[in-house]
Amino acid sequence: MALWSMGGVPAHARDEGFAWPPVMSQLRSGPSESSVPAELPTDVVVEAPDAASPGHTHARWSGVWRGWACPSAQCDVKVAVEKLSSDGATVVYAGASAMQRFAERGEARFLDDALQMKLRNGSTLLLRLREDGDMDMSLWRNAAQLLSFGVLTGKPFPYTRTVERVPTPWSEAGNAQTLEMVVYRPAGQGPFPTMVFNHGSTGAGDRPEWFKLTWSSPEVGRYFTDKGWQVVFPQRRGRGNSDGLYDEGFEPDRSRYSCKAAHALPGLDRAMVDLDAVMAHLHTQADVDMQRLLIGGVSRGGILSVAYAGTHVEQKFLGVLNFAGGWVGERCAEAGDINIASFRRGAAFPRPVLWVYGARDSFYSLEHSRRSFDAFIAAGGKGRFVTVAPPHGVDGHYIHTQPALWEPAVGEYLAGLASP
């Protein structure tokens, strides 16, 4: 078996073989987002070559690497280079995702600057060492069809990714309900400045199986942990592995999200109540610096963060980061009224809010979002509206996955935040 989640993405191939995707140089090592860890076999033995062994010229390849692959880092990967020879190595490749777990041992050969290993299912694993010792990995169906790629490291991760439970005041059938929360924690003891980052919807709300997918953003998590911030990704009721019913503005028959304000707006209220439970929990955590808090989110999480900060000024957030925020998509007839009313709830927040929106957003045009921003400002809010242009073919609603687009604006915003 092999991890393939790219759907057979075309890639340019050199005449002599495989061509690494250009994006590799922008990727970094770190923990995966997989809930299932990859496991190397218990009989793995790494034989470090000595100066007299045939593989000594490749000594830096000897060891064990771990990291991520697949879109949104949803696959966990471990690689052991057990024994080196003059022209190759014995390699153990292990991977896991929510759908599968496997491990395979085989013989790899050096080709230019990479190790190449043919897997039992016919796909090809390529490994390449970086100057800093981290390892690029890619998986190919053939030289023109890239299946997956990622980055591994033999060093300790610069941050940890854990999943924690948040207590709530609710119960069901006598059992206490808790919320799932993914935590990206930087190295060190803390307390850490902390970003509370909120997820969006599931599209149209007509795929109940998607409600149970835990959401976090490795791009946002890595950006903030690099700066010494802890990032928490709470999953609201009924989302991911959180207890309770997901009930954020559905049609009466729960067939999909409602476009009507009478149903949609109570869903925002319910989401804010969930955030109350999250904030109460954070107040009890010794590793959270409650004097240095940010709140932000994507899509519904963005507008939720703005509204929450404005209606909960006692939390004293230093700032709010809104990526492509809105509560219902622009195709809904009442979208303008719903989104403007919701953003206006954030106008009482006393500090500037950063709004970041992308061109070619499939949910919100820039014109629609700019009208929401103007209404927010007219209601007394403070902030800056930033537009970015994602690469051709990339939906502007998902700009949070493209750090190069927003790092300058977010970096400037963070630099301007004064401690209380």
C-alpha positions in Angstrom: 0.0 0.0 0.0 1.0 3.6 -0.4 -0.2 7.0 0.7 -1.8 8.8 -2.2 -4.0 11.7 -1.7 -3.0 14.0 -4.5 -5.4 12.4 -7.0 -2.6 11.9 -9.5 -1.3 15.4 -9.8 0.5 16.0 -13.1 4.1 17.0 -12.8 6.8 17.9 -15.3 9.2 15.0 -15.8 12.8 15.2 -16.9 13.8 12.8 -19.7 15.9 10.8 -17.2 13.2 10.4 -14.5 11.3 12.3 -11.9 11.2 16.0 -11.4 10.6 17.3 -7.8 7.7 19.8 -7.6 9.0 23.4 -7.4 7.0 24.0 -4.2 9.3 21.7 -2.2 11.7 24.5 -1.3 8.8 26.3 0.4 7.8 23.4 2.6 9.1 22.6 6.1 9.2 19.7 8.4 6.9 19.3 11.3 4.3 16.9 12.8 1.6 15.5 10.6 -2.1 16.2 11.1 -3.0 12.5 11.0 -4.9 11.0 14.0 -3.2 7.7 13.2 0.6 7.5 13.7 2.9 5.7 11.3 4.7 2.8 12.9 8.1 1.4 11.9 8.4 -2.4 12.4 10.0 -3.4 15.7 12.9 -5.1 14.0 14.2 -1.9 12.4 18.0 -1.6 13.0 19.9 1.3 11.7 23.6 0.4 11.0 25.7 3.5 11.0 28.5 3.0 8.4 32.1 3.3 9.5 34.9 4.7 7.4 35.8 1.2 6.1 32.2 0.3 5.0 31.1 0.6 1.4 28.4 3.1 2.3 30.5 5.5 4.3 30.3 8.2 1.6 26.6 8.3 2.2 26.8 8.3 6.0 24.5 11.3 6.4 21.7 9.2 5.0 21.8 6.8 7.9 19.0 7.3 10.5 15.3 7.6 11.1 13.2 10.5 9.8 9.6 11.4 10.6 7.1 14.0 9.3 4.2 14.6 7.1 2.9 14.0 3.5 -0.4 14.5 1.6 -2.5 17.6 1.3 -2.9 19.5 4.6 -0.3 17.1 6.1 -3.0 14.5 6.6 -0.5 11.6 6.3 2.0 10.6 8.9 5.3 9.2 7.6 8.4 7.6 9.0 11.5 6.5 7.1 14.4 4.4 8.4 17.6 4.1 6.3 18.9 0.9 7.9 22.0 -0.1 5.9 24.0 1.7 3.3 26.0 0.3 0.4 28.1 2.1 -2.2 25.1 2.5 -4.6 22.0 2.2 -2.4 20.4 1.4 1.0 17.9 -0.8 2.8 14.9 1.5 3.5 11.8 1.0 5.6 8.9 3.3 4.6 5.9 3.6 7.0 2.9 5.7 6.6 -0.5 6.2 8.1 -3.7 8.3 7.6 -7.3 8.0 8.7 -7.8 5.5 6.0 -4.8 3.2 6.1 -1.6 2.2 7.9 1.3 0.3 6.4 5.1 -0.3 6.4 7.3 -1.7 3.7 11.0 -2.6 3.6 12.9 -2.6 0.4 16.1 -1.9 -1.4 16.6 1.6 -2.7 19.3 2.9 -5.1 21.0 6.2 -5.4 20.0 8.2 -8.5 21.7 11.6 -8.7 21.1 13.2 -5.3 18.1 11.0 -4.4 17.3 7.5 -3.1 14.7 5.7 -5.3 12.7 2.7 -4.1 10.1 0.8 -6.0 7.2 -0.2 -3.8 5.2 -3.4 -4.0 2.2 -1.7 -5.6 4.3 -0.3 -8.4 4.6 3.3 -7.2 8.0 4.9 -6.6 9.3 6.5 -3.5 11.9 9.3 -3.8 13.9 10.6 -0.9 16.3 13.6 -1.0 18.4 15.1 1.8 18.4 18.9 2.3 21.6 20.7 3.3 20.1 21.1 6.9 19.6 17.3 7.2 15.8 17.3 6.6 14.5 15.0 4.0 12.2 15.6 1.1 9.9 12.7 0.1 7.7 12.2 -2.9 5.6 9.3 -4.2 4.9 8.8 -7.9 2.7 6.5 -9.9 5.0 7.1 -12.8 7.5 9.8 -13.8 4.7 12.2 -14.9 2.2 11.6 -12.1 2.9 12.8 -8.6 0.8 11.1 -5.9 2.0 12.8 -2.7 4.9 14.7 -1.2 6.1 16.0 2.2 9.1 16.8 4.4 10.6 14.6 7.1 13.2 15.4 9.8 15.6 13.5 12.0 15.6 16.3 14.6 13.1 17.1 17.3 10.1 18.9 15.9 10.2 22.7 16.5 6.7 22.4 18.0 4.4 19.7 19.3 0.9 18.9 18.0 -1.5 17.4 20.6 -5.2 16.8 20.9 -6.9 17.9 24.2 -10.4 17.8 25.6 -12.2 21.0 26.7 -14.8 20.6 29.5 -18.2 22.2 28.9 -21.2 22.9 31.1 -23.4 20.6 29.0 -24.3 16.9 29.4 -26.2 14.3 27.4 -27.9 11.3 28.9 -26.0 12.1 32.1 -22.6 12.2 30.5 -20.5 15.3 30.5 -19.8 16.7 27.0 -16.4 17.9 26.0 -14.9 19.6 23.0 -11.9 18.4 21.0 -9.1 21.0 20.7 -5.9 20.6 18.6 -2.9 22.4 20.1 0.2 23.6 18.4 2.7 24.3 21.2 6.2 25.9 20.6 9.3 24.7 22.4 9.8 25.9 25.9 7.9 26.0 29.2 5.4 28.8 28.7 3.2 30.5 29.5 2.9 31.3 25.8 1.0 34.0 24.0 -1.9 32.1 22.5 -3.9 32.3 19.3 -7.4 30.9 19.3 -8.1 29.9 15.7 -11.6 28.9 14.6 -12.7 26.6 11.8 -15.3 27.3 9.2 -18.2 25.4 7.8 -18.3 22.3 5.7 -19.4 23.9 2.5 -23.1 23.6 2.0 -23.7 21.6 5.1 -25.1 18.7 3.2 -22.4 16.2 3.9 -22.8 15.0 7.5 -19.7 12.8 7.2 -17.6 15.9 6.9 -18.9 17.2 10.2 -16.6 14.6 11.9 -13.4 15.7 10.3 -11.1 17.4 12.8 -9.8 20.7 11.3 -6.6 22.6 11.9 -4.2 24.6 9.8 -0.6 23.5 9.7 0.2 26.7 7.8 -1.2 28.9 10.5 0.1 26.7 13.3 3.7 26.7 12.0 3.6 30.5 11.3 2.7 31.4 14.9 4.7 28.7 16.7 7.8 30.0 14.8 7.1 33.3 16.5 6.7 31.7 19.9 2.9 31.6 19.9 0.8 28.7 21.0 -2.2 28.0 18.6 -5.3 26.2 19.7 -7.9 25.0 17.2 -11.2 24.2 19.0 -13.7 22.0 17.3 -17.2 23.3 18.1 -20.1 21.0 19.2 -20.6 18.2 16.8 -17.5 18.9 14.8 -14.4 16.7 14.6 -14.4 14.5 17.7 -16.3 17.0 19.9 -19.4 15.9 21.7 -22.9 17.3 21.1 -25.0 18.2 18.1 -23.6 20.3 15.3 -26.3 22.9 14.9 -25.0 26.1 13.4 -27.8 27.4 11.3 -29.4 24.5 9.4 -32.7 24.3 7.5 -35.4 22.8 9.7 -34.9 19.4 8.2 -31.1 19.7 8.6 -30.6 19.0 4.9 -28.1 21.8 4.6 -27.2 25.2 6.0 -30.0 27.7 5.8 -29.8 30.9 3.7 -32.5 32.5 5.9 -31.4 34.9 8.7 -34.0 33.4 11.1 -32.1 30.1 11.0 -28.5 31.2 10.2 -28.0 33.8 12.9 -28.9 31.6 15.9 -26.2 29.3 14.6 -23.6 32.1 15.1 -24.9 32.6 18.7 -24.5 28.9 19.4 -20.9 29.0 18.1 -20.1 31.9 20.4 -21.4 29.9 23.4 -19.0 27.1 22.4 -16.2 29.7 22.4 -17.2 30.7 25.9 -16.4 27.2 27.1 -13.1 27.3 25.3 -12.1 30.6 26.8 -13.1 29.4 30.3 -10.9 26.4 29.8 -7.9 28.5 28.6 -8.2 30.6 31.7 -7.3 27.5 33.8 -4.3 26.5 31.7 -0.8 27.4 33.1 0.8 27.5 29.7 -1.6 30.2 28.4 -0.6 33.8 28.8 -4.0 35.4 29.2 -2.5 38.9 28.8 -1.4 38.0 25.2 -4.3 36.5 23.4 -5.3 36.7 19.7 -8.4 35.3 18.1 -8.9 34.4 14.4 -10.3 32.0 12.0 -11.2 31.1 8.4 -14.6 31.6 6.7 -17.2 31.1 9.4 -14.4 31.0 11.9 -13.3 34.5 10.7 -16.6 36.2 11.2 -17.1 34.3 14.4 -13.8 35.7 15.7 -14.7 39.3 14.8 -18.2 39.0 16.4 -16.9 37.3 19.5 -14.1 39.8 20.1 -16.6 42.7 19.9 -19.2 41.1 22.2 -16.6 39.8 24.7 -14.3 42.8 25.2 -13.6 41.5 28.7 -11.3 38.8 27.1 -8.9 41.6 26.1 -7.7 40.1 22.9 -4.7 41.9 21.5 -6.0 41.5 18.0 -8.3 39.6 15.6 -7.3 37.9 12.3 -10.1 37.3 9.8 -9.3 35.1 6.8 -12.1 35.2 4.2 -14.8 35.5 6.8 -18.5 35.3 6.3 -21.4 33.3 7.8 -23.4 32.4 4.7 -22.2 32.3 1.1 -22.9 35.2 -1.3 -25.2 33.0 -3.4 -27.8 33.2 -0.5 -30.3 36.0 -1.1 -29.9 37.2 2.5 -26.1 36.9 2.6 -25.5 40.6 2.6 -27.8 41.3 5.5 -26.6 38.2 7.5 -22.9 38.9 7.1 -23.1 42.6 7.7 -25.2 42.2 10.8 -22.8 39.6 12.2 -19.7 41.7 11.5 -21.2 44.7 13.1 -21.4 42.7 16.3 -17.6 43.0 16.3 -17.5 46.8 16.0 -17.1 47.4 19.7 -13.7 45.6 19.7 -11.3 48.5 20.7 -8.3 47.4 18.6 -7.8 47.1 14.8 -8.9 43.9 13.1 -7.0 42.5 10.1 -9.3 41.3 7.3 -7.5 39.2 4.6 -9.4 38.2 1.5 -8.4 36.5 -1.7 -9.4 37.1 -5.3 -11.6 34.5 -7.0 -13.2 33.4 -3.7 -15.9 30.8 -4.5 -18.0 31.9 -1.5 -17.5 35.7 -1.3 -16.5 38.2 -4.0 -14.1 40.9 -2.9 -17.0 43.4 -3.5 -19.3 41.5 -1.1 -16.6 41.3 1.6 -15.6 45.0 1.1 -19.2 46.0 1.8 -19.1 44.0 5.0 -15.9 45.7 6.0 -17.3 49.2 5.2 -20.3 48.4 7.4 -18.1 47.3 10.2 -16.1 50.5 10.0 -19.3 52.6 9.8 -20.5 50.9 13.0 -17.4 52.1 14.8 -15.0 49.2 14.1 -11.3 49.6 13.4 -9.3 47.6 10.9 -7.5 47.1 7.7 -8.8 45.2 4.6 -6.1 43.4 2.7 -6.6 41.6 -0.7 -4.3 39.0 -2.0 -4.1 37.2 -5.4 -3.7 33.4 -5.1 -2.0 31.5 -7.9 -4.0 30.7 -11.0 -6.5 27.9 -10.3 -6.4 28.3 -6.5 -9.7 29.3 -4.8 -9.3 32.5 -2.9 -11.4 31.2 -0.1 -8.4 29.0 1.0 -5.7 31.6 1.2 -4.9 30.5 4.7 -3.0 27.6 3.0 -0.8 30.0 1.1 1.4 31.7 3.8 3.5 33.6 1.2 0.4 35.6 0.4 -0.4 36.8 3.9 2.8 36.7 5.8 3.7 40.3 5.0 0.4 41.7 6.2 0.1 39.5 9.2 3.7 40.2 10.2 3.1 43.9 10.0 -0.1 43.5 12.0 1.6 41.5 14.8 4.4 44.1 15.0 1.9 46.8 15.6 0.1 45.1 18.5 1.0 46.6 21.8 0.7 44.5 25.0 -2.0 45.6 27.4 
